[in-house]
């Protein structure tokens, strides 16, 4: 995976186009809806509200795990299973913005998931 924290050119995401509210599909089914996202170069991500699936846990997914954005269908497809996403480090609203260690931990997990 070349750039875990950037959108691959072929996924179909146009910077500046909001993904909030889009459904997120793992390789084995739906995991929730996008609550927030970032197009920031070198730090792009989506935050998924998983609802009741994993008891309302929000998860942060680096943009590099996105395989395809279906703008018309308002869906984002990611290259991870539900279990890989469920077992990811918990989203931390405080640390995700300014803590490079947090991004490194998430990056390590998504490059080598243990789910």
C-alpha positions in Angstrom: 0.0 0.0 0.0 1.7 3.2 -1.1 0.0 5.9 0.8 -2.2 4.8 3.7 -3.1 8.4 4.6 -4.1 9.5 1.1 -6.9 8.7 -1.4 -5.7 6.6 -4.3 -6.3 8.4 -7.6 -8.5 5.5 -8.9 -11.0 5.5 -6.0 -13.2 8.2 -7.4 -13.1 10.7 -4.6 -12.9 14.4 -5.6 -11.2 16.5 -2.9 -13.7 19.0 -1.5 -16.7 16.7 -2.1 -18.3 15.8 1.2 -18.6 12.1 2.1 -20.5 12.7 5.3 -23.6 10.5 5.4 -22.2 8.0 2.8 -22.7 4.3 3.8 -19.5 2.3 4.3 -19.2 -1.2 3.0 -16.4 -3.6 4.2 -15.5 -6.6 2.1 -18.1 -8.6 4.0 -21.0 -6.1 4.5 -22.1 -2.7 5.7 -20.4 -1.2 8.8 -22.1 2.2 9.2 -22.1 5.8 7.9 -19.4 8.4 7.5 -19.6 10.9 10.4 -16.6 13.0 9.3 -13.8 12.9 6.9 -10.6 14.8 5.9 -9.0 15.4 2.6 -5.8 16.8 4.2 -2.7 15.7 2.2 -0.8 13.1 4.2 -3.5 12.7 6.8 -6.7 11.9 4.9 -9.3 9.7 6.6 -12.9 8.9 7.3 -14.6 8.4 10.6 -17.4 5.8 10.6 -20.3 5.8 13.0 -20.9 2.1 13.4 -24.3 2.5 15.1 -25.5 -0.6 16.9 -23.1 -2.9 15.0 -20.3 -2.5 17.5 -22.3 -0.6 20.2 -21.9 2.9 18.7 -18.1 2.8 18.4 -16.7 5.3 16.0 -13.7 4.1 13.9 -11.2 6.0 12.0 -10.1 4.5 8.7 -7.1 5.9 6.7 -8.1 7.0 3.2 -5.7 4.4 1.8 -8.1 1.6 2.7 -10.8 3.0 0.5 -11.2 1.0 -2.7 -14.0 2.9 -4.4 -16.3 5.9 -3.8 -19.8 5.5 -5.4 -21.0 9.1 -5.5 -24.3 8.3 -7.1 -25.1 5.5 -4.6 -23.5 7.4 -1.7 -21.4 4.4 -0.7 -17.7 4.0 0.1 -16.1 0.6 -0.3 -13.1 -0.3 1.9 -10.6 -3.1 1.6 -11.0 -4.5 5.1 -13.4 -7.0 6.8 -15.9 -6.1 9.5 -13.7 -7.9 12.1 -10.6 -6.1 11.0 -12.4 -2.8 11.5 -14.1 -3.9 14.7 -10.7 -4.9 16.2 -9.0 -1.6 15.2 -7.7 0.8 17.9 -10.5 2.9 19.3 -11.1 6.3 17.6 -9.9 9.0 20.0 -11.4 12.4 19.2 -8.7 14.2 21.1 -5.6 12.4 19.8 -6.5 12.0 16.1 -5.8 15.6 15.3 -2.4 16.3 16.9 -0.8 13.0 18.1 1.6 11.5 15.5 1.9 8.4 17.7 -1.8 7.8 17.3 -1.6 8.0 13.5 1.4 5.7 13.5 -0.5 3.1 15.7 -3.5 3.2 13.4 -1.3 3.1 10.3 0.6 0.0 11.6 -2.7 -1.7 12.4 -4.2 -1.1 9.0 -1.1 -2.1 7.2 -1.0 -5.4 9.1 -4.5 -6.0 10.6 -4.9 -8.7 13.2 -8.7 -9.1 12.9 
